[in-house]
Amino acid sequence: MTARRPRRLHLNAIYSAAGGALGGWRHPDAPARAGVDVGFVLRQVRRLEDAAFDAVFIADLLAVPDSNPEVIEKVATVNDSLEPLTLLAAISAVTSRIGLIGTASTTYSQPYTLARAFASLDHLSRGRAGWNVVTSLIDAEARNYGAGSHLAHGDRYRRAEEFLGVAYGLWDSFDDDAFVWDAASGRAFREDGIHRLDHAGEFFRVAGPLNIARPPQGRPVIAQAGASEAGRALAGRHGELIFSGASRLDDALEYANELRDRAGRAGRSADDILLFPGVSVVVAPTRAEAEDRFARITALLHPRVALGDLEYWLGNVDLTGYDYDGPLPEFSRTNQSHSQQQRIYDTARRENLTIRQFVQRQLRAENTVVGTPAEVADHLQEWFEAGAADGFNVSFPALPGTLEAFVDLVVPELRRRGLFREAYHGTTLREHLGLPRPPSAHATR
Amino acid sequence: MTRTRPLDFGVLFGPSGHHLAGWRRGNTGAELDPGEAVRLARQFEAAGLTAVFVADVVSVWGEHLDSLSRTTRASYFEPFTLLSALAAATERIGLIATATTSYNEAFTIARKLASLDHISGGRAGWNVVTSVVPLEAANFGRDGHYGHTERYARAEEFVDAVRGLWNTVADDAFPRDKESGIYLDRRGRRPLDHRGAHVSTAGPLNISRPPQGNPVIFQAGASETGRAFAARHGEVIFAAPRDLAEALAYRAGLDDALAAAGRAPADVRVWPLLAPVIGSTEAEAERLRDELNGLLHDDVLRRVVQDNVGDVDFTGFDLDAPLPELPASNRSRSRAASILSLAREEGLTLRELAVRWAGGGVVGTPERVADHIERWAQAGVADGFNLAFPSLPDGADAFVDGVLPELERRGLWRPHYGGTLRETLGLERPGLTVADLVRTNP
């Protein structure tokens, strides 16, 4: 077996309009209306494209969380963000290389609608679309879609599995060479180049065919962030670009190896799955400056919001009645993200943290790297060379400063080390990532 | 009747033209070419046209491969992604997306339109449709369409819910006060908690109130139910009357329906469809029409009528025989009725009928097309027109370079972009402030 490790690492930017940190919108340099200011987004994404980032990624939630109003009134992104597919389509018109990864839920969408929208984005961008497949998180989302509560964990992963199968089938509705556009004969496409799907399953009945030619990439790149058992299983079977929240190298490596192993067991090549741990970066020419920048960003986080964030990840619990200097109380598991809840309890127990200590810990998430360009590059290089990362999902706590600093300081350092491309070589997201273009299910073998 | 406003022109947008054979004589294979889509939108914007309008069907648009494989109706951009891309490449032209109330979720549509409105700086419009093409139902788990009544009952609730979601957030709901750390003024937002027979959604919307307050609502209801629906909700009404008499009757009926809905005729704009086939002489225009129609394959001719009427199979039917009696169906009733009466009144053959349906309209010189526009405008049946250029780029060039200057000379039209689509159309912006919400919901 040849070494599977790619020679270069990949960079994906998590773009959050108001900055990745919950207090980021309060930064003096942040535009007040960042959430809906498309001109600002376009300027940031052009910077990322100038730096030859593989992709920009937009996370999403289909509701304002019904958390404590005292918390919600102090945050930006969940209140006031552009919808991912419309935003990415707008970005596609003013960029030409950078990949465009949008989050969309299999729980509150129909496969025909989503398969079509992503195919359309792939055509508009000439092969740069990616889909971060999520199953949604919170009951508030369910209530926006006519359900009283969120679909049970197992059900929503079975639905996701079926959803993806339908999407793949719909993307193969037309053969790659179906359209001949022969003006002389009047033939637009070959009659034997179009295929109905006629899917009938547990959650969906979809006849097809899709009303758009096969996407330039065959399929948009599938991103996934499976953390629970069901989520990992889905990621192992379908994910090509895997986001992970691991904050320690050994955890990230274990996760990466497990996912590669799962992919192998699903009959996929280890080259077809790329691990992208998340990292939040605050970089400056000197360590002191970086620490100072970081301190100024963390000072923007209102203490009530920090506590609220913990409440949110524990499944929207209420911590206000508890002693902040006492232990983190254990609540019964909710139907929300299981893995996040488990991770928090594990950490709190392992390190015997009080609520206050835990909240302070949140201020400096373990996957935050604060330092000089060399220090940040060291961190990325260590994870990359250890096999824990094929690339990184980079978040920028406050915009535009931390993004500019990363592009101006870290990217050149990675290039000096031969770790990151000098310029794009291909035009599609699959080409940037070195992922194969999937053949159609109808292609003659 | 004197006009107080210049006419508005929407363009039915498709990069290879609207005539079923238009793709064979220009922009061949351009249907999914983003560069050509942007070029056309910029051309229409430079000319001062009011909006681009993206029609839509949530399936391939034709049941029979013999015909479908000879048209552009099997593969086209999805409206919201296309219009968002065009939004980033233009500055002033309106962007109208078709979205069905039958197979979507209200929260998704409210949010996409709000997002498009923000991305475009207030240029979004929503063409509200109910789905009637049989293939659509089968893509969404249904054996057949919702019946006419249920379809409109759902549409009614859906539009209420979408508007309701836009109105969950006040214009000034977000003080975004960096100093105090208060992003949201809690009094400026409320849940919707819409629970109905067809649509349930809690809200609030997770984005600022759209720049236009509410994106502009377009509607094309032509049946009695559809017209009542349009009168309640539509701000711009598409219509497809086949002559001035029918247009007058339509406008009178719409005015009655508006009155019944408590609205005034001035609250809406009516845009009849106009598919101009333009030549520098009458003979040249007729040659162009004949050329386009001559490019229609017999199978396309048969199916274009069949697909519009439904529940009948014209396979092997003689194109040059008169149209047979047709059964009533669950399709768009007004359209089928119009086809039938047209064929009966004029004793048309299938071929003659199909050709009329294939995308040609007013044929002639720029002056003659301008005459048509002027006649309809003066008769009070058109505040604007929805243009369907038979083929591109020539159809657009002929209109922009020939007809628009003529209309400007006649004082019927001039470029008149406002800051938003609402302003261009002269429609009032629905405002909603924190103070309004405090007053109504203390």
Contacts between the chains, C-beta under 8 A, distances in Angstrom:
chain1	res1	chain2	res2	distance
A	23	B	181	7.4
A	25	B	176	7.0
A	25	B	178	7.4
A	25	B	183	6.5
A	26	B	178	4.4
A	26	B	181	6.0
A	27	B	178	7.8
A	28	B	178	7.3
A	30	B	178	7.9
A	32	B	176	4.8
A	32	B	178	7.5
A	33	B	176	7.1
A	33	B	208	7.7
A	35	B	207	7.4
A	35	B	208	7.0
A	36	B	118	4.3
A	36	B	207	6.6
A	36	B	208	5.1
A	38	B	87	7.9
A	38	B	88	7.2
A	38	B	118	6.7
A	38	B	119	4.7
A	42	B	88	6.9
A	61	B	206	7.0
A	62	B	107	6.9
A	62	B	206	7.6
A	63	B	202	7.7
A	63	B	206	6.2
A	64	B	204	5.9
A	64	B	206	4.9
A	69	B	186	5.7
A	72	B	184	6.6
A	73	B	182	5.8
A	73	B	183	6.4
A	73	B	184	4.4
A	73	B	185	7.7
A	73	B	186	5.4
A	74	B	181	5.1
A	74	B	182	6.4
A	74	B	183	6.0
A	74	B	184	7.9
A	75	B	183	6.2
A	76	B	176	7.5
A	76	B	183	5.2
A	78	B	206	6.3
A	79	B	174	7.1
A	79	B	183	6.2
A	79	B	184	5.4
A	79	B	206	6.5
A	80	B	174	6.1
A	80	B	183	7.5
A	80	B	206	7.3
A	80	B	207	5.8
A	80	B	208	5.3
A	81	B	206	6.6
A	81	B	207	6.2
A	82	B	115	4.8
A	82	B	118	6.1
A	82	B	119	6.6
A	82	B	207	6.8
A	83	B	111	5.1
A	83	B	112	5.5
A	83	B	114	7.7
A	83	B	115	3.8
A	83	B	207	7.3
A	85	B	80	6.8
A	85	B	81	6.0
A	85	B	84	7.7
A	85	B	112	7.6
A	86	B	80	5.7
A	86	B	81	7.2
A	86	B	84	4.1
A	86	B	112	5.7
A	86	B	115	4.3
A	86	B	116	5.4
A	86	B	119	6.0
A	87	B	84	7.2
A	87	B	115	6.8
A	87	B	119	6.8
A	89	B	80	7.3
A	89	B	81	4.0
A	89	B	82	7.3
A	89	B	84	3.7
A	89	B	85	4.7
A	89	B	88	8.0
A	90	B	84	4.5
A	90	B	85	6.3
A	90	B	87	5.7
A	90	B	88	4.0
A	90	B	119	4.9
A	91	B	88	7.2
A	92	B	34	7.4
A	92	B	85	5.5
A	92	B	88	8.0
A	93	B	34	7.2
A	93	B	38	6.5
A	93	B	84	8.0
A	93	B	85	4.1
A	93	B	86	7.2
A	93	B	87	7.9
A	93	B	88	4.0
A	93	B	89	4.7
A	94	B	88	5.2
A	94	B	89	7.3
A	108	B	105	6.9
A	108	B	108	7.7
A	109	B	108	7.5
A	110	B	103	6.9
A	110	B	140	5.9
A	112	B	58	6.7
A	112	B	103	8.0
A	112	B	139	4.3
A	112	B	140	6.4
A	113	B	58	7.4
A	113	B	103	7.5
A	113	B	104	7.2
A	116	B	58	7.7
A	116	B	78	5.1
A	117	B	78	5.1
A	117	B	80	7.1
A	117	B	81	5.8
A	119	B	78	7.7
A	120	B	77	5.0
A	120	B	78	3.8
A	120	B	81	4.3
A	120	B	82	6.7
A	121	B	81	5.1
A	123	B	32	4.7
A	123	B	34	7.0
A	123	B	77	6.7
A	124	B	34	4.8
A	124	B	77	6.8
A	124	B	81	5.9
A	124	B	82	6.9
A	124	B	85	5.0
A	125	B	34	7.7
A	126	B	34	7.1
A	140	B	202	7.2
A	143	B	201	7.5
A	143	B	202	3.8
A	144	B	107	4.2
A	144	B	201	5.2
A	144	B	202	5.6
A	144	B	203	6.8
A	145	B	105	5.7
A	145	B	107	6.2
A	145	B	201	7.0
A	146	B	105	7.5
A	146	B	199	7.1
A	146	B	200	3.9
A	146	B	201	6.6
A	174	B	74	7.8
A	174	B	75	7.0
A	179	B	29	7.0
A	179	B	75	7.0
A	181	B	23	7.5
A	181	B	28	5.3
A	181	B	29	3.5
A	183	B	23	7.4
A	183	B	24	4.4
A	183	B	25	7.1
A	183	B	28	4.7
A	186	B	21	7.0
A	186	B	24	5.8
A	186	B	70	5.0
A	186	B	295	6.5
A	186	B	297	5.2
A	186	B	300	7.9
A	187	B	69	6.4
A	187	B	70	6.3
A	188	B	23	7.0
A	188	B	69	5.8
A	188	B	70	5.8
A	188	B	71	6.2
A	188	B	72	6.5
A	188	B	74	7.1
A	189	B	69	5.2
A	189	B	74	6.5
A	189	B	75	7.6
A	190	B	69	7.1
A	191	B	65	4.7
A	191	B	66	7.4
A	191	B	69	5.0
A	194	B	60	7.9
A	194	B	65	6.9
A	194	B	69	7.5
A	194	B	74	6.9
A	204	B	141	6.2
A	205	B	138	7.6
A	205	B	141	4.4
A	206	B	138	7.7
A	206	B	139	5.6
A	206	B	140	7.6
A	206	B	141	7.2
A	207	B	59	8.0
A	207	B	135	7.0
A	207	B	138	3.6
A	207	B	139	5.7
A	208	B	139	6.8
A	209	B	60	5.9
A	209	B	74	7.7
A	211	B	57	7.1
A	211	B	58	7.4
A	211	B	59	5.9
A	211	B	60	4.7
A	211	B	61	7.0
A	211	B	74	6.4
A	211	B	75	6.4
A	211	B	76	6.6
A	212	B	32	7.2
A	212	B	75	5.1
A	212	B	76	6.6
A	212	B	77	7.3
A	212	B	78	7.2
A	213	B	32	6.0
A	213	B	75	4.6
A	300	B	181	7.7
A	302	B	181	4.7
A	305	B	181	7.8
